[in-house]
């Protein structure tokens, strides 16, 4: 396939650049802008343009079908093809070399990814992590109401809407992106099976050995639990391979053993990370009900009042010295911290006793046959800063 360059035209759009971490195993995502003479009112000037790689057009069409069901602030938006009356989200375009590609236009999100935040800071503040966790739980509630399971909830697939601040708050909205391996929960046998090992549920790794109908809403909730655990502690609950994940005698270490947290949060994550799917939260509704009991002050109130207090203090001090304050409305900012550890070298994958044991950044894929394979992932995953004991 021809490699797109800045300035190349894909039907209604002109390519600006390949997005960071935009190259995946099934598609590539570019920043693009609507060509001036093709602009329409319901599509913004800038979009994220997903181009299917050869042999993966069907997966892009399946993803577009799922995304067309959604309409929620915490789920990425997809745009239809201009001029087409019936809803159609995947188009075809001829490139310079006369080859054709399938493409889909999505909302362009400017706030970076959760991967960026975790790698820069090691872990998030409790208020921030709670806000992101709630946003993602709301996203799951919505997509599950449309009978869709995502199956690929990881930091790379959580983006933020805007670099600005929430109304009276500090943290932008978290948005769930990428439904490339999603499934309709009512048709679990349809679709290619894949998973990023360190963010997978046990039933995803055991796929081929168990009934695929075990992939349920509870699978997404397990992945949600891993993501929240990572945000709060900076560590992965089951380490960097599948051994601890598949060992039923190895529970997720309590968050409270890594950091002082509300007991309600500890209890929620212990339930979300149960290896038996039947012992987890079964729906996002249950999850959100428990989240309401969290005793973490809302960041909106805390930050707003601290900002007001800082402004009043600065004004008072300036008035006492007879000088005007340099900034009467200071905007508080986060202090970014470096990663806890340097990125690891990636070991090779191996199979032990029938279970796949792979590096932390591996992606497990499998066909309808019960023999899984391991491919390198485009998602760099941070290792735990401490090794849990068995």
Helices and strands as residue ranges (DSSP letters): E 9-10, E 13-23, E 27-34, G 36-38, E 46-52, H 57-67, E 78-79, E 91-94, E 100-107, H 114-121, H 126-145, E 148-149, G 155-157, E 158-161, E 173-176, E 183-184, E 193-196, G 197-199, H 202-205, G 212-214, H 217-233, H 242-246, G 255-257, H 263-272, G 277-279, H 284-291, H 299-321, E 350-352, E 355-357, E 362-366, E 373-376
